[in-house]
Amino acid sequence: MSTTFDIVQKLWNLCNILRDDGVQYSDYVTELTYLLFLKMSEETDTEAVIPKDYRWKSLTSLEGVELLQHYREMLVKLGEAKNPSVQAIFANAQTSLRQPRHLHTLVSNINALDWYSARHEGLGDLYEGLLQKNAEESKSGAGQYFTPRPLIDSMVAVMKPQAGEHVNDPAAGTIGFIVAADRYIKVQTDDLFNLSTDLQEFQKNQAFTAMELVPGTHRLALMNALLHDIHSPIVLGDTLSGDGKLLKDADLVLTNPPFGTKKGGGGSTRDDFTFSTSNKQLAFLQHIYRSLRKPTKTKPGGRAAVVLPDNVLFESGVGKDIRRDLMDKCNLHTILRLPTGIFYAQGVKTNVLFFTRGAQDKGNTKEVWVYDMRSNMPNFGKRTPFTREHFTDFEKAFGKNPLGEAAALKKRKDTGEAGRFRKFAREWIAQRDDSLDISWLKDDNAESSADLPEPAVLAASAMEEMEAIMEDLRGILAELGEDVEEVLA
């Protein structure tokens, strides 16, 4: 879509104006979102939800100090709007712009874009493109909220979301997984026209649930949902607190939980978790497999595809306990070892875990298939873009069954030590202290010292590992009945 690409580039170029007015990289898209919402509402004839005095034309008719004052008043008034979507997008909104001429330039340039072609190609795709552009810019800090779209599309393709299913993302970011799942279902159902009226209503308003912790990112998620005609709940909240109890009985979970440890408040504050940990990925993993619906006579158990860093696969202590609990309660049938360098947070090594909830709470995992997409792969970046085509062989090896059922697993081919796809028995994994960090291929492209991540990335990774070790030691002291603070004093 060349027009969408061109418009995204022009919008991103407007960030030069924002920079000149002292706006930080992290606020670029938020500032543009306010203006784009108003302009896109005009273009899609949906301005009825916006108070008459605060629509796009009110900005184009003013200049100078009067324009900036009106814009600041507009943000406050829209945050108090009667329409819930408008109110949520503009909640606590404020602008960092200080120069009226910069605001006037932004309004004029946005107004001059090729909106006819943008409407034809899809305003949702335009906004997604802007979010991606922001994530690619390392100074924005947005990479942590943006999962590469080729990875999302591949995960959705093998998990096959269906109309009528409840799909959830407990770490929503800008709702890339929800948008992709919605697009997949619409393609399968002729844009929902093949569905009954009741099912169409369900898909638009109830099929998806998502939760995002960061208010600014939640704002972008709401805008993204609106532009893709998704009206399901996108909730501002902390999944690792009591808020997360609302996210339950999912048919499908697609997510990429945030990396790192939970700061400030220590571990998760959920009172329904068996295992306490400050490691956010482990806490999210525990939430996810507990949130999946158990199978019934008419429906299989809920399934999940989750992006997780390497440490989740091998961390000892509570990490081992959670992995064992996962393999008991669910059929963990597939692990995809992802290439390094595909995330905008460089140096992060990640995997996708695919699992399905079992009827019982014990012994559901019989075998785990591991696909190594990391060894002997290109060094992805601007020179070698990471594309959907890189997942072709994995998707073919995974097969057409999204549940990992026994009959489907029998059709898979173990490629042996020379290949990328191998099967490992649950008993063999147990003998390895339940470590799922399984590799066998010699990587001829293994990082040399010159190819190592930036020192800051290495230091952050080391600190994360040390924090995990400290958490394990605290757990041991607690089991021994010792007061941690007294021992450390």
Disulfide bonds with the S-S distance in Angstrom:
none
